[in-house]
Amino acid sequence: MAKGCYYMDKKTLREIGHGLWQLRVERHMYLKSVAYQTKIPQRVIEGMEIGKFIKYADFRRLIEFYGKEMKIVFE
């Protein structure tokens, strides 16, 4: 397991990844341009978007880059 990676159940990872993907698509940005501007490797962003893993530091950097906050709600 890579240092800084946090693993959750697949459903949660997919939902978070889909949310990250939606934020990028809403802004009409390519993966390569987001990676360049945030200095996060493309493979890391892509891995988070498809729901393989979450690297918390990079996740926070992406959320800040998109100008969003994350709130957790239990339903």
MDTraj code that builds the backbone (N, CA, C; nanometers):
import mdtraj as md
import numpy as np

residues = "MET ALA LYS GLY CYS TYR TYR MET ASP LYS LYS THR LEU ARG GLU ILE GLY HIS GLY LEU TRP GLN LEU ARG VAL GLU ARG HIS MET TYR LEU LYS SER VAL ALA TYR GLN THR LYS ILE PRO GLN ARG VAL ILE GLU GLY MET GLU ILE GLY LYS PHE ILE LYS TYR ALA ASP PHE ARG ARG LEU ILE GLU PHE TYR GLY LYS GLU MET LYS ILE VAL PHE GLU".split()
xyz = np.array([
    [0.0848, -0.1178, 0.0000],
    [0.0000, 0.0000, 0.0000],
    [0.0891, 0.1239, 0.0000],
    [0.0617, 0.2143, -0.0895],
    [0.1407, 0.3374, -0.1006],
    [0.1116, 0.4297, 0.0171],
    [0.2155, 0.4963, 0.0631],
    [0.1990, 0.5878, 0.1752],
    [0.1093, 0.7048, 0.1337],
    [0.0146, 0.7392, 0.2171],
    [-0.0750, 0.8501, 0.1864],
    [-0.2005, 0.8082, 0.1130],
    [-0.2144, 0.6788, 0.0818],
    [-0.3347, 0.6304, 0.0149],
    [-0.4300, 0.5750, 0.1198],
    [-0.5556, 0.6093, 0.1074],
    [-0.6546, 0.5614, 0.2004],
    [-0.7589, 0.4835, 0.1222],
    [-0.7818, 0.3616, 0.1636],
    [-0.8729, 0.2747, 0.0923],
    [-1.0049, 0.2641, 0.1665],
    [-1.1129, 0.2688, 0.0904],
    [-1.2471, 0.2592, 0.1447],
    [-1.3206, 0.1532, 0.0641],
    [-1.4473, 0.1371, 0.0934],
    [-1.5256, 0.0438, 0.0133],
    [-1.5405, 0.1000, -0.1280],
    [-1.5637, 0.0109, -0.2224],
    [-1.5655, 0.0493, -0.3640],
    [-1.6749, 0.1502, -0.3966],
    [-1.7899, 0.1362, -0.3348],
    [-1.9010, 0.2267, -0.3646],
    [-1.8655, 0.3702, -0.3257],
    [-1.8069, 0.3883, -0.2084],
    [-1.7680, 0.5221, -0.1628],
    [-1.6607, 0.5811, -0.2525],
    [-1.5613, 0.4989, -0.2878],
    [-1.4550, 0.5466, -0.3767],
    [-1.5111, 0.5895, -0.5118],
    [-1.6042, 0.5121, -0.5659],
    [-1.6640, 0.5465, -0.6954],
    [-1.7426, 0.6766, -0.6881],
    [-1.8164, 0.6964, -0.5795],
    [-1.8950, 0.8191, -0.5644],
    [-1.8044, 0.9415, -0.5540],
    [-1.6986, 0.9313, -0.4766],
    [-1.6032, 1.0419, -0.4646],
    [-1.5352, 1.0666, -0.5984],
    [-1.4932, 0.9588, -0.6637],
    [-1.4284, 0.9712, -0.7942],
    [-1.5188, 1.0333, -0.8980],
    [-1.6449, 0.9924, -0.8978],
    [-1.7404, 1.0496, -0.9933],
    [-1.7588, 1.1990, -0.9676],
    [-1.7617, 1.2358, -0.8404],
    [-1.7728, 1.3781, -0.8064],
    [-1.6536, 1.4580, -0.8554],
    [-1.5334, 1.4036, -0.8403],
    [-1.4131, 1.4715, -0.8905],
    [-1.4176, 1.4840, -1.0422],
    [-1.4597, 1.3770, -1.1081],
    [-1.4695, 1.3794, -1.2541],
    [-1.5703, 1.4847, -1.2993],
    [-1.6843, 1.4921, -1.2308],
    [-1.7865, 1.5910, -1.2665],
    [-1.7340, 1.7337, -1.2517],
    [-1.6601, 1.7598, -1.1459],
    [-1.6042, 1.8936, -1.1262],
    [-1.5119, 1.9315, -1.2419],
    [-1.4326, 1.8358, -1.2868],
    [-1.3404, 1.8632, -1.3969],
    [-1.4162, 1.8841, -1.5278],
    [-1.5162, 1.8011, -1.5531],
    [-1.5932, 1.8111, -1.6776],
    [-1.6752, 1.9392, -1.6817],
    [-1.7326, 1.9799, -1.5680],
    [-1.8114, 2.1034, -1.5627],
    [-1.7278, 2.2248, -1.6030],
    [-1.5987, 2.2170, -1.5760],
    [-1.5086, 2.3276, -1.6099],
    [-1.4454, 2.3112, -1.7474],
    [-1.4846, 2.2048, -1.8194],
    [-1.4327, 2.1771, -1.9538],
    [-1.2801, 2.1709, -1.9541],
    [-1.2244, 2.0974, -1.8577],
    [-1.0796, 2.0873, -1.8449],
    [-1.0335, 1.9463, -1.8787],
    [-0.9188, 1.9379, -1.9423],
    [-0.8568, 1.8098, -1.9710],
    [-0.7787, 1.7629, -1.8490],
    [-0.7648, 1.6328, -1.8376],
    [-0.6892, 1.5741, -1.7279],
    [-0.5465, 1.6283, -1.7253],
    [-0.4877, 1.6413, -1.8425],
    [-0.3502, 1.6895, -1.8524],
    [-0.3362, 1.8324, -1.7997],
    [-0.4316, 1.9185, -1.8286],
    [-0.4217, 2.0572, -1.7831],
    [-0.4423, 2.0685, -1.6325],
    [-0.5322, 1.9864, -1.5762],
    [-0.5517, 1.9866, -1.4312],
    [-0.4253, 1.9365, -1.3622],
    [-0.3660, 1.8323, -1.4170],
    [-0.2429, 1.7775, -1.3594],
    [-0.1312, 1.8811, -1.3629],
    [-0.1192, 1.9527, -1.4716],
    [-0.0151, 2.0544, -1.4849],
    [-0.0365, 2.1685, -1.3846],
    [-0.1593, 2.2147, -1.3730],
    [-0.1882, 2.3287, -1.2853],
    [-0.1813, 2.2938, -1.1372],
    [-0.2164, 2.1711, -1.1005],
    [-0.2146, 2.1317, -0.9598],
    [-0.0844, 2.0624, -0.9196],
    [-0.0035, 2.0268, -1.0182],
    [0.1219, 1.9533, -0.9956],
    [0.0969, 1.8161, -0.9323],
    [-0.0151, 1.7565, -0.9677],
    [-0.0478, 1.6202, -0.9266],
    [-0.0334, 1.5334, -1.0512],
    [0.0362, 1.4208, -1.0430],
    [0.0511, 1.3343, -1.1609],
    [-0.0837, 1.2910, -1.2186],
    [-0.0893, 1.2823, -1.3508],
    [-0.2136, 1.2434, -1.4186],
    [-0.2638, 1.1083, -1.3690],
    [-0.1731, 1.0135, -1.3479],
    [-0.2141, 0.8795, -1.3060],
    [-0.2820, 0.8818, -1.1690],
    [-0.2417, 0.9753, -1.0824],
    [-0.3038, 0.9876, -0.9500],
    [-0.4446, 1.0446, -0.9638],
    [-0.4584, 1.1500, -1.0430],
    [-0.5916, 1.2102, -1.0635],
    [-0.6849, 1.1086, -1.1279],
    [-0.6352, 1.0392, -1.2293],
    [-0.7171, 0.9402, -1.2978],
    [-0.7567, 0.8266, -1.2032],
    [-0.6642, 0.7810, -1.1202],
    [-0.6940, 0.6756, -1.0232],
    [-0.8008, 0.7176, -0.9245],
    [-0.7946, 0.8437, -0.8814],
    [-0.8966, 0.8929, -0.7891],
    [-1.0308, 0.9075, -0.8603],
    [-1.0300, 0.9546, -0.9852],
    [-1.1553, 0.9744, -1.0590],
    [-1.2258, 0.8432, -1.0912],
    [-1.1508, 0.7363, -1.1148],
    [-1.2159, 0.6089, -1.1458],
    [-1.2456, 0.5272, -1.0201],
    [-1.2029, 0.5773, -0.9051],
    [-1.2379, 0.5140, -0.7791],
    [-1.1467, 0.4026, -0.7344],
    [-1.0199, 0.4076, -0.7741],
    [-0.9253, 0.3054, -0.7286],
    [-0.8741, 0.3350, -0.5882],
    [-0.8466, 0.4602, -0.5590],
    [-0.7907, 0.4993, -0.4298],
    [-0.8120, 0.6481, -0.4099],
    [-0.7834, 0.6948, -0.2888],
    [-0.7864, 0.8372, -0.2568],
    [-0.6565, 0.8712, -0.1870],
    [-0.5829, 0.9649, -0.2404],
    [-0.4668, 1.0202, -0.1717],
    [-0.5143, 1.1516, -0.1110],
    [-0.5214, 1.1550, 0.0211],
    [-0.5864, 1.2660, 0.0887],
    [-0.5248, 1.4017, 0.0550],
    [-0.3926, 1.4137, 0.0551],
    [-0.3281, 1.5423, 0.0271],
    [-0.3618, 1.5901, -0.1141],
    [-0.3564, 1.4997, -0.2100],
    [-0.3897, 1.5355, -0.3479],
    [-0.5385, 1.5621, -0.3633],
    [-0.6209, 1.4890, -0.2895],
    [-0.7651, 1.5125, -0.2926],
    [-0.7971, 1.6531, -0.2440],
    [-0.7358, 1.6931, -0.1334],
    [-0.7580, 1.8283, -0.0805],
    [-0.7116, 1.9341, -0.1798],
    [-0.5983, 1.9104, -0.2442],
    [-0.5472, 2.0060, -0.3419],
    [-0.6438, 2.0206, -0.4588],
    [-0.7018, 1.9094, -0.5059],
    [-0.7993, 1.9158, -0.6145],
    [-0.9254, 1.9900, -0.5727],
    [-0.9754, 1.9605, -0.4532],
    [-1.0960, 2.0267, -0.4045],
    [-1.0738, 2.1776, -0.3955],
    [-0.9595, 2.2177, -0.3439],
    [-0.9274, 2.3612, -0.3354],
    [-0.9119, 2.4214, -0.4743],
    [-0.8508, 2.3480, -0.5660],
    [-0.8337, 2.3951, -0.7035],
    [-0.9688, 2.4213, -0.7696],
    [-1.0652, 2.3326, -0.7453],
    [-1.1988, 2.3477, -0.8020],
    [-1.2838, 2.4478, -0.7240],
    [-1.2349, 2.4965, -0.6103],
    [-1.3086, 2.5939, -0.5315],
    [-1.4280, 2.5350, -0.4591],
    [-1.4156, 2.4124, -0.4146],
    [-1.5261, 2.3430, -0.3481],
    [-1.4850, 2.2990, -0.2086],
    [-1.5847, 2.2564, -0.1319],
    [-1.5632, 2.1964, -0.0006],
    [-1.6332, 2.0617, -0.0010],
    [-1.5846, 1.9726, 0.0824],
    [-1.6488, 1.8416, 0.0923],
    [-1.7197, 1.8333, 0.2262],
    [-1.8460, 1.7902, 0.2219],
    [-1.9236, 1.7686, 0.3427],
    [-1.9723, 1.6244, 0.3428],
    [-1.9630, 1.5613, 0.4567],
    [-2.0067, 1.4227, 0.4689],
    [-2.1421, 1.4225, 0.5395],
    [-2.2392, 1.3542, 0.4789],
    [-2.3740, 1.3472, 0.5330],
    [-2.4102, 1.1999, 0.5508],
    [-2.4573, 1.1661, 0.6683],
    [-2.5054, 1.0294, 0.6932],
    [-2.6556, 1.0288, 0.6747],
    [-2.7032, 0.9420, 0.5879],
    [-2.8476, 0.9335, 0.5610],
    [-2.9005, 0.7987, 0.6011],
])
top = md.Topology()
chain = top.add_chain()
for i, resn in enumerate(residues, 1):
    res = top.add_residue(resn, chain, resSeq=i)
    for name in ("N", "CA", "C"):
        top.add_atom(name, md.element.get_by_symbol(name[0]), res)
traj = md.Trajectory(xyz[None], top)
